[in-house]
């Protein structure tokens, strides 16, 4: 248990006085939170825009703040966009991240302070009438649904933590034990034990992987290792006495792989052909390969409010910055939008934004949200995926089931897959029945 777990446990104990629970919610919710944090760290995948499923615990409802959501207030500071590459650290910069100690005035900066988005999701409350399709592939009942295509998965891999599509109808599955590649018949081609975080090329022909070893490895679609960057090259220090290494595979742009460097708040750019590496300031979270842009997180590791820059990978130009208690988690398939979620503001029992948020890539404007995270109603949104103009959303219903719905950026939704029971439904937040593809 890490140093924050006792605080979480105390907080759950305090808030759980108000709700009926089964078993030791504190211990199980902490375990669930650990898994969610591990998944959030490891799901920055570049595929020319991605589909991302990230469960946001309904259990956070036991931490409902006593106050109400702040009144709408968004402050925006705009100026001419910088056209210069990100400079090297100087006396006025943070020597750890290489970023300015103050928010930039040369790029548009949006400070999120609780203002609702222009549109709010309005999911269907009748999960029994599915219809339509989604560009997002998903796993349900041990089967990958990809449009009209179906691929049966091995029984031992029927409930993966993450799933992604590879070239030639191959499938990549991430479980607690590692990463596995299966073919269209469901036969296992390659097992990569200990793999945790993956990022794919937009043509699905290659992926990069980080895991227990701390190495960063480059693989073809069948899972065969093509190149390796040793953890010893990371120079990431130590974490709990264990050697540091590359922690999160973020994305691929051509032959350049991006991965976070342990807990240093920095990112490595690795040319998989030449072996050359370059250290970059900031924590790269998401990469859109086709447009060569990245979402870079600045701060937020020590409980302070994070900021997110949209950065051009070719020139280093920062196009905008958004600051607030949120997590940016995936690009849409067409790269036009960024999907994220509200974040718990430290451990102060404060959730400013809800579980689904959508920003426009061109200017960082918040377009869509799932509404008051503590509002009344028979449903609550618990997962999301960006798919071009639409988003695929898992919606929780009053009976504890969750359906898969397709929603427009204006907020209207339709059911595309019926309601199913949650996994581990005795845990208040449960597990989503649908596992949405990373790409």
C-alpha positions as CSV (number, residue, x, y, z in Angstrom):
1,X,0.0,0.0,0.0
2,X,1.4,3.4,-1.0
3,X,1.4,6.5,1.1
4,X,-1.9,7.8,-0.3
5,X,-3.8,4.6,0.4
6,X,-4.4,5.3,4.2
7,X,-5.8,8.7,3.2
8,X,-8.1,7.0,0.7
9,X,-9.1,4.4,3.2
10,X,-10.0,7.0,5.8
11,X,-11.9,9.0,3.3
12,X,-13.9,5.9,2.1
13,X,-14.6,5.0,5.7
14,X,-15.9,8.5,6.4
15,X,-18.1,8.7,3.3
16,X,-19.4,5.2,3.3
17,X,-21.4,5.9,6.5
18,X,-24.0,7.3,4.1
19,X,-24.3,4.3,1.8
20,X,-25.1,0.6,1.9
21,X,-22.1,-1.4,0.8
22,X,-21.1,-5.0,0.5
23,X,-17.9,-6.2,2.1
24,X,-14.9,-4.0,2.8
25,X,-15.4,-1.3,0.2
26,X,-12.4,0.7,1.3
27,X,-9.9,-2.1,0.5
28,X,-11.7,-3.2,-2.7
29,X,-12.2,0.4,-3.9
30,X,-8.5,1.1,-3.3
31,X,-7.6,-2.0,-5.3
32,X,-9.9,-0.9,-8.0
33,X,-8.5,2.6,-7.9
34,X,-5.0,1.2,-8.3
35,X,-6.1,-0.7,-11.4
36,X,-7.8,2.3,-12.8
37,X,-4.8,4.5,-12.3
38,X,-2.6,1.8,-13.9
39,X,-4.9,1.6,-16.9
40,X,-5.0,5.4,-17.2
41,X,-1.2,5.6,-17.2
42,X,-0.9,2.9,-19.8
43,X,-3.7,3.8,-22.3
44,X,-2.2,6.6,-24.2
45,X,-2.3,4.9,-27.6
46,X,-1.6,6.6,-31.0
47,X,-3.5,5.2,-33.9
48,X,-4.3,8.4,-35.8
49,X,-6.8,9.0,-33.1
50,X,-8.2,6.3,-30.8
51,X,-11.1,4.8,-29.0
52,X,-10.5,4.6,-25.3
53,X,-12.5,2.9,-22.6
54,X,-11.7,4.1,-19.0
55,X,-14.0,3.1,-16.2
56,X,-14.6,6.0,-13.7
57,X,-15.8,4.5,-10.4
58,X,-19.4,5.1,-9.5
59,X,-17.9,4.5,-6.0
60,X,-16.6,8.1,-6.0
61,X,-20.2,9.0,-5.3
62,X,-19.4,8.2,-1.6
63,X,-17.1,11.2,-1.8
64,X,-19.8,13.6,-2.9
65,X,-18.8,17.2,-1.8
66,X,-21.2,19.1,0.5
67,X,-21.2,22.1,-1.8
68,X,-22.6,22.6,-5.2
69,X,-20.8,22.8,-8.5
70,X,-19.2,26.2,-9.1
71,X,-21.1,28.7,-11.1
72,X,-20.1,28.9,-14.8
73,X,-16.8,30.7,-15.0
74,X,-14.1,30.2,-17.7
75,X,-11.2,32.6,-18.1
76,X,-9.4,32.7,-21.3
77,X,-6.1,34.5,-22.1
78,X,-5.1,34.7,-25.7
79,X,-2.2,36.0,-27.6
80,X,-0.2,35.3,-30.7
81,X,0.7,31.6,-31.0
82,X,4.4,30.9,-30.7
83,X,6.1,29.5,-33.7
84,X,9.4,28.6,-32.0
85,X,10.3,25.2,-30.7
86,X,10.1,24.5,-27.0
87,X,13.2,26.2,-25.5
88,X,15.7,24.5,-23.3
89,X,15.3,25.1,-19.6
90,X,16.4,28.5,-18.4
91,X,16.4,30.2,-15.0
92,X,12.8,31.1,-15.5
93,X,11.8,27.6,-16.2
94,X,11.1,24.5,-14.0
95,X,14.4,22.6,-14.1
96,X,12.5,19.3,-13.7
97,X,10.0,19.7,-16.6
98,X,11.7,22.4,-18.7
99,X,8.4,24.2,-18.7
100,X,7.8,27.9,-17.8
101,X,7.0,28.4,-14.1
102,X,4.1,30.6,-15.0
103,X,1.3,29.9,-17.5
104,X,2.2,31.1,-21.0
105,X,0.7,34.3,-22.3
106,X,1.9,33.7,-25.9
107,X,-0.7,30.9,-26.6
108,X,-4.4,30.6,-25.9
109,X,-4.8,29.4,-22.3
110,X,-8.2,28.2,-21.0
111,X,-8.7,27.8,-17.2
112,X,-11.5,25.4,-16.3
113,X,-13.2,26.5,-13.2
114,X,-16.5,24.6,-13.3
115,X,-18.4,26.1,-16.3
116,X,-20.6,23.5,-18.0
117,X,-19.9,22.5,-21.6
118,X,-22.1,23.7,-24.5
119,X,-23.9,20.4,-24.6
120,X,-24.8,17.7,-22.2
121,X,-25.2,13.9,-22.9
122,X,-28.8,12.7,-22.8
123,X,-28.5,8.9,-22.8
124,X,-31.5,6.7,-23.6
125,X,-33.1,5.2,-20.5
126,X,-34.5,2.3,-22.5
127,X,-31.6,-0.1,-23.0
128,X,-33.7,-2.8,-24.5
129,X,-33.9,-1.5,-28.1
130,X,-30.5,-1.6,-29.7
131,X,-29.9,-0.4,-33.2
132,X,-27.2,1.1,-35.4
133,X,-23.5,0.7,-35.5
134,X,-20.4,2.3,-34.1
135,X,-16.9,2.7,-35.4
136,X,-15.6,1.5,-32.1
137,X,-14.8,-2.2,-31.8
138,X,-15.6,-3.8,-28.4
139,X,-15.4,-7.1,-26.5
140,X,-18.5,-8.6,-24.9
141,X,-19.0,-12.2,-23.7
142,X,-15.6,-13.2,-24.9
143,X,-16.1,-12.0,-28.5
144,X,-14.6,-9.0,-30.3
145,X,-17.3,-7.1,-32.3
146,X,-15.8,-5.0,-35.1
147,X,-18.6,-3.8,-37.3
148,X,-20.2,-6.9,-38.7
149,X,-17.1,-9.0,-38.0
150,X,-16.8,-11.3,-34.9
151,X,-13.7,-12.8,-33.4
152,X,-14.0,-15.4,-30.6
153,X,-11.3,-14.9,-28.0
154,X,-9.6,-17.7,-26.0
155,X,-11.5,-18.5,-22.8
156,X,-8.6,-17.4,-20.6
157,X,-8.6,-14.0,-22.4
158,X,-12.3,-13.5,-22.6
159,X,-12.3,-10.5,-20.3
160,X,-9.2,-8.4,-21.1
161,X,-8.3,-5.1,-19.5
162,X,-7.7,-3.6,-22.9
163,X,-8.2,-4.6,-26.5
164,X,-6.8,-3.2,-29.8
165,X,-7.1,-4.1,-33.4
166,X,-3.9,-5.0,-35.4
167,X,-3.3,-5.5,-39.1
168,X,-4.5,-8.6,-40.9
169,X,-7.4,-9.0,-38.4
170,X,-5.1,-9.7,-35.5
171,X,-6.1,-8.7,-32.0
172,X,-4.0,-7.4,-29.1
173,X,-5.2,-8.1,-25.6
174,X,-3.9,-6.7,-22.4
175,X,-4.5,-8.6,-19.2
176,X,-3.1,-8.6,-15.7
177,X,-0.5,-11.1,-16.8
178,X,0.8,-9.3,-19.9
179,X,0.0,-8.8,-23.6
180,X,-1.2,-11.4,-26.0
181,X,-1.7,-11.3,-29.8
182,X,-4.3,-13.6,-31.3
183,X,-5.4,-14.2,-34.9
184,X,-8.9,-14.0,-36.4
185,X,-9.6,-17.6,-35.3
186,X,-8.8,-16.7,-31.7
187,X,-5.6,-18.7,-31.7
188,X,-2.7,-17.3,-29.6
189,X,0.2,-16.1,-31.8
190,X,2.5,-14.4,-29.2
191,X,2.5,-14.0,-25.4
192,X,4.5,-11.1,-23.9
193,X,4.4,-11.6,-20.1
194,X,4.6,-8.5,-18.0
195,X,3.5,-6.1,-20.7
196,X,1.4,-3.3,-19.3
197,X,1.2,-0.3,-21.6
198,X,0.8,-0.4,-25.4
199,X,0.7,2.2,-28.2
200,X,-0.1,1.4,-31.8
201,X,0.8,2.8,-35.2
202,X,-2.1,4.2,-37.2
203,X,-1.7,1.5,-39.8
204,X,-1.9,-1.1,-37.0
205,X,1.3,-2.8,-38.4
206,X,3.5,-2.1,-35.3
207,X,3.1,-1.4,-31.6
208,X,5.4,-0.4,-28.7
209,X,5.2,-1.9,-25.2
210,X,6.4,-1.1,-21.7
211,X,6.1,-3.4,-18.8
212,X,7.5,-4.9,-15.6
213,X,11.1,-4.9,-17.0
214,X,11.1,-1.1,-17.6
215,X,12.3,-1.8,-21.2
216,X,10.7,-0.1,-24.2
217,X,10.2,-2.5,-27.0
218,X,9.0,-2.3,-30.6
219,X,7.0,-5.1,-32.2
220,X,5.4,-6.0,-35.5
221,X,1.7,-6.9,-35.7
222,X,2.3,-10.5,-34.8
223,X,4.0,-9.5,-31.6
224,X,7.6,-10.3,-32.7
225,X,10.1,-7.9,-31.1
226,X,11.9,-5.7,-33.7
227,X,13.9,-3.3,-31.5
228,X,14.5,-2.7,-27.8
229,X,15.5,0.2,-25.6
230,X,16.9,-1.0,-22.3
231,X,15.6,0.3,-19.0
232,X,19.2,1.1,-18.1
233,X,19.1,3.9,-20.7
234,X,16.2,5.6,-19.0
235,X,18.2,7.1,-16.1
236,X,14.9,7.4,-14.3
237,X,16.2,6.9,-10.8
238,X,14.5,4.5,-8.5
239,X,10.9,3.8,-7.4
240,X,10.5,2.0,-4.1
241,X,13.9,0.5,-4.3
242,X,13.3,-1.0,-7.8
243,X,15.3,0.1,-10.8
244,X,13.5,2.9,-12.8
245,X,12.5,2.4,-16.4
246,X,10.2,3.5,-19.1
247,X,6.8,3.5,-17.7
248,X,4.1,4.3,-20.3
249,X,4.1,3.7,-24.0
250,X,2.5,6.8,-25.5
251,X,2.6,6.6,-29.3
252,X,4.3,6.1,-32.6
253,X,5.0,8.7,-35.3
254,X,6.7,7.1,-38.2
255,X,9.8,5.4,-36.8
256,X,9.8,7.5,-33.6
257,X,8.4,5.9,-30.4
258,X,7.3,8.0,-27.4
259,X,7.2,6.8,-23.8
260,X,7.2,8.4,-20.4
261,X,10.4,8.1,-18.3
262,X,9.3,6.7,-15.0
263,X,8.1,9.3,-12.6
264,X,10.5,12.0,-13.8
265,X,7.7,14.0,-15.6
266,X,9.7,13.7,-18.9
267,X,9.3,11.7,-22.1
268,X,11.7,9.9,-24.4
269,X,11.6,10.1,-28.2
270,X,13.3,6.9,-29.6
271,X,14.1,6.3,-33.2
272,X,13.4,2.6,-33.5
273,X,15.6,2.3,-36.6
274,X,18.7,4.2,-35.6
275,X,18.4,3.8,-31.8
276,X,18.9,7.5,-31.2
277,X,17.0,9.0,-28.3
278,X,16.0,12.5,-27.2
279,X,14.6,13.6,-23.8
280,X,11.5,15.9,-24.0
281,X,10.1,18.1,-21.2
282,X,6.7,17.3,-19.9
283,X,4.6,14.1,-19.6
284,X,3.3,13.1,-23.1
285,X,-0.1,11.6,-22.6
286,X,-1.6,11.2,-26.1
287,X,-0.2,11.3,-29.6
288,X,-2.1,11.6,-32.9
289,X,0.3,10.0,-35.4
290,X,-1.4,11.2,-38.6
291,X,-1.4,14.9,-37.5
292,X,1.9,14.6,-35.5
293,X,0.5,16.4,-32.4
294,X,0.6,15.4,-28.8
295,X,-1.2,16.2,-25.6
296,X,1.4,17.0,-23.0
297,X,0.6,17.2,-19.3
298,X,2.3,19.8,-17.2
299,X,2.2,19.4,-13.4
300,X,-0.6,17.6,-11.5
301,X,1.6,14.9,-10.0
302,X,1.8,16.5,-6.5
303,X,-1.9,17.2,-6.2
304,X,-1.8,20.6,-8.0
305,X,-4.1,21.3,-10.9
306,X,-2.6,19.9,-14.2
307,X,-2.4,21.8,-17.5
308,X,-2.4,20.2,-20.9
309,X,-0.7,21.5,-24.0
310,X,-1.5,20.6,-27.6
311,X,2.0,20.5,-29.0
312,X,3.2,20.1,-32.6
313,X,5.7,17.3,-32.7
314,X,7.6,18.6,-35.7
315,X,8.2,22.2,-34.6
316,X,7.6,22.0,-30.8
317,X,4.9,24.7,-31.2
318,X,2.4,24.8,-28.4
319,X,-1.1,25.6,-29.9
320,X,-3.1,25.9,-26.7
321,X,-3.1,25.1,-23.0
322,X,-6.1,23.9,-20.9
323,X,-5.7,23.9,-17.1
324,X,-8.2,22.3,-14.7
325,X,-9.1,19.2,-12.6
326,X,-9.5,16.9,-15.5
327,X,-7.7,14.0,-17.3
328,X,-7.3,14.1,-21.1
329,X,-7.3,10.5,-22.2
330,X,-7.8,9.9,-26.0
331,X,-7.9,11.5,-29.4
332,X,-10.9,10.8,-31.6
333,X,-10.4,8.6,-34.6
334,X,-10.2,11.6,-36.9
335,X,-8.1,13.6,-34.5
336,X,-10.6,16.4,-34.3
337,X,-11.5,15.9,-30.6
338,X,-10.0,15.0,-27.3
339,X,-11.9,12.9,-24.8
340,X,-11.3,12.9,-21.1
341,X,-12.9,12.8,-17.7
342,X,-13.2,14.9,-14.5
343,X,-10.6,14.2,-11.8
344,X,-10.9,14.1,-8.1
345,X,-9.3,17.3,-6.9
346,X,-6.6,15.9,-4.7
347,X,-8.3,14.2,-1.8
348,X,-10.6,17.0,-0.9
349,X,-13.7,15.1,-2.0
350,X,-14.3,17.6,-4.8
351,X,-15.3,16.6,-8.3
352,X,-15.7,19.7,-10.5
353,X,-16.3,18.0,-13.8
354,X,-18.2,14.8,-14.6
355,X,-17.1,11.4,-16.1
356,X,-17.2,12.3,-19.8
357,X,-15.7,15.5,-21.4
358,X,-15.0,16.3,-25.0
359,X,-12.7,19.1,-26.2
360,X,-12.2,20.4,-29.8
361,X,-8.6,19.9,-30.9
362,X,-8.4,23.1,-32.9
363,X,-8.8,25.5,-30.0
364,X,-9.2,23.5,-26.8
365,X,-12.8,24.5,-26.3
366,X,-14.9,22.2,-24.0
367,X,-17.9,21.0,-26.2
368,X,-19.7,18.2,-24.4
369,X,-20.0,16.6,-21.0
370,X,-22.1,14.0,-19.2
371,X,-23.6,16.5,-16.8
372,X,-23.6,16.8,-13.0
373,X,-21.6,13.8,-11.6
374,X,-23.9,13.8,-8.6
375,X,-27.2,14.7,-10.3
376,X,-30.4,12.6,-10.1
377,X,-31.5,10.2,-12.7
378,X,-31.8,6.5,-13.5
379,X,-28.4,6.3,-15.2
380,X,-24.8,7.4,-14.8
381,X,-22.1,7.5,-17.5
382,X,-19.2,5.3,-16.7
383,X,-17.0,4.9,-19.8
384,X,-16.4,6.6,-23.1
385,X,-14.7,6.4,-26.5
386,X,-14.2,9.0,-29.2
387,X,-15.2,8.0,-32.7
388,X,-15.0,10.9,-35.1
389,X,-18.2,13.0,-34.8
390,X,-19.7,10.6,-32.3
391,X,-18.7,9.1,-29.0
392,X,-19.5,5.6,-27.8
393,X,-20.5,5.6,-24.1
394,X,-21.3,2.9,-21.6
395,X,-24.3,4.0,-19.6
396,X,-25.3,2.7,-16.1
397,X,-28.9,2.0,-15.5
398,X,-31.0,1.9,-12.3
399,X,-30.9,-1.9,-12.2
400,X,-27.1,-2.0,-12.2
401,X,-26.7,-3.0,-15.8
402,X,-24.9,-0.9,-18.5
403,X,-25.7,-0.5,-22.1
404,X,-23.5,0.8,-24.9
405,X,-24.8,3.9,-26.6
406,X,-23.7,6.1,-29.5
407,X,-24.0,9.8,-28.8
408,X,-23.6,12.9,-30.9
409,X,-21.6,16.0,-29.9
410,X,-25.0,17.7,-29.4
411,X,-25.7,15.1,-26.7
412,X,-28.4,12.9,-28.2
413,X,-27.9,9.1,-27.8
414,X,-29.1,5.8,-29.1
415,X,-28.5,2.3,-27.8
416,X,-26.3,0.2,-30.0
417,X,-25.7,-2.8,-27.7
418,X,-28.1,-4.0,-25.0
419,X,-27.8,-3.6,-21.2
420,X,-25.6,-6.2,-19.5
421,X,-24.7,-6.9,-15.9
422,X,-21.5,-5.5,-14.5
423,X,-18.5,-7.7,-13.7
424,X,-18.0,-7.9,-9.9
425,X,-21.3,-6.2,-9.4
426,X,-21.0,-6.4,-5.6
427,X,-18.5,-3.5,-5.8
428,X,-20.4,-0.2,-6.0
429,X,-18.7,0.9,-9.2
430,X,-18.3,-2.6,-10.6
431,X,-16.6,-3.3,-13.9
432,X,-18.0,-2.3,-17.3
433,X,-19.3,-5.2,-19.3
434,X,-18.1,-3.8,-22.6
435,X,-14.4,-3.4,-23.2
436,X,-13.9,-0.8,-25.9
437,X,-11.0,-1.0,-28.4
438,X,-8.1,1.3,-28.1
439,X,-8.2,2.0,-31.8
